[in-house]
Amino acid sequence: MIRHIVFWRLKPELASERLHVSQGIKQALEGLAGRIPGLRCIEVGIDISREADSADLVLYSEFDDEAALTAYHHHPEHLRVAPLIKAARSERWVVDCVAAD
């Protein structure tokens, strides 16, 4: 199993819309559940701490294997959501790691 974890910080100019934008991204990504083969689970968290060193959003997802993660990146449903995130984010950090089943 592969864990795919992504942190995003939103663009500063979206500060007044932070919650609305974050909720839209959360809904779009979590809407991928059950629509992409090999995607075991997907969850998006919205930061409540608002600390200077915190990210605004975190994606936690699990995939059957590396092939399923690669397929997810190229799947039409994921490609439909990606521009929404790219338009809103200023920074992105990713960790893909192997986990025990």
C-alpha positions as CSV (number, residue, x, y, z in Angstrom):
1,M,0.0,0.0,0.0
2,I,1.1,3.5,-0.8
3,R,0.3,6.6,1.3
4,H,0.1,9.8,-0.7
5,I,0.1,12.9,1.6
6,V,0.0,16.4,0.3
7,F,0.1,19.7,2.1
8,W,-0.9,23.0,0.5
9,R,-0.6,26.6,1.5
10,L,-3.1,28.9,-0.3
11,K,-2.1,32.1,-2.1
12,P,-2.1,35.1,0.3
13,E,-4.5,37.0,-1.8
14,L,-7.1,34.3,-1.0
15,A,-7.0,35.0,2.7
16,S,-10.5,36.4,2.9
17,E,-11.8,33.4,0.9
18,R,-9.7,30.8,2.6
19,L,-12.4,28.7,4.2
20,H,-14.6,28.8,1.1
21,V,-11.8,27.8,-1.2
22,S,-10.6,25.1,1.2
23,Q,-14.1,23.6,1.4
24,G,-14.3,23.6,-2.4
25,I,-11.0,21.7,-2.7
26,K,-12.0,19.3,0.0
27,Q,-15.3,18.5,-1.6
28,A,-13.8,18.1,-5.1
29,L,-11.0,15.7,-3.9
30,E,-13.1,13.7,-1.5
31,G,-15.6,13.3,-4.4
32,L,-13.0,11.1,-6.1
33,A,-13.7,8.3,-3.6
34,G,-15.0,5.3,-5.4
35,R,-14.3,6.8,-8.8
36,I,-10.6,5.9,-9.3
37,P,-9.4,2.2,-9.4
38,G,-6.8,1.5,-6.7
39,L,-7.7,4.5,-4.6
40,R,-8.5,3.0,-1.2
41,C,-9.3,6.1,0.8
42,I,-9.1,9.9,0.4
43,E,-9.5,12.6,3.1
44,V,-8.8,16.3,3.1
45,G,-8.3,18.3,6.3
46,I,-8.6,22.0,6.7
47,D,-6.2,23.6,9.1
48,I,-7.7,25.2,12.2
49,S,-4.5,26.4,13.9
50,R,-3.8,29.2,11.4
51,E,-0.1,29.2,12.7
52,A,2.5,30.9,10.6
53,D,4.2,27.6,9.8
54,S,1.1,25.5,9.1
55,A,-0.3,24.5,5.8
56,D,-3.9,25.4,4.9
57,L,-4.9,21.9,3.7
58,V,-3.7,18.4,3.9
59,L,-4.7,15.4,1.6
60,Y,-4.3,11.9,3.0
61,S,-4.9,9.1,0.6
62,E,-4.0,5.4,0.2
63,F,-3.5,3.4,-2.9
64,D,-3.1,-0.3,-3.7
65,D,0.4,0.2,-5.1
66,E,2.6,2.6,-7.0
67,A,0.9,1.8,-10.3
68,A,-2.5,2.8,-8.8
69,L,-0.9,6.1,-7.6
70,T,0.5,6.8,-11.0
71,A,-2.9,5.9,-12.6
72,Y,-4.6,8.4,-10.2
73,H,-2.3,11.2,-11.3
74,H,-3.4,10.6,-15.0
75,H,-7.0,9.7,-14.3
76,P,-9.5,12.1,-16.0
77,E,-11.4,12.7,-12.7
78,H,-8.2,13.7,-11.0
79,L,-7.2,15.9,-13.9
80,R,-10.5,17.6,-13.6
81,V,-9.8,18.6,-10.0
82,A,-6.1,19.5,-10.3
83,P,-6.6,22.9,-11.9
84,L,-8.8,24.0,-9.0
85,I,-6.0,23.3,-6.6
86,K,-3.2,24.7,-8.8
87,A,-5.1,28.0,-9.2
88,A,-5.4,28.4,-5.4
89,R,-2.1,27.1,-4.0
90,S,1.1,29.0,-3.4
91,E,3.1,26.1,-2.0
92,R,2.9,22.3,-2.1
93,W,4.7,19.5,-0.2
94,V,4.3,15.8,-1.0
95,V,5.2,12.6,0.7
96,D,4.6,9.2,-1.0
97,C,5.5,6.3,1.2
98,V,5.1,2.6,1.4
99,A,2.9,1.5,4.3
100,A,2.1,-2.0,5.7
101,D,-1.3,-3.3,4.6
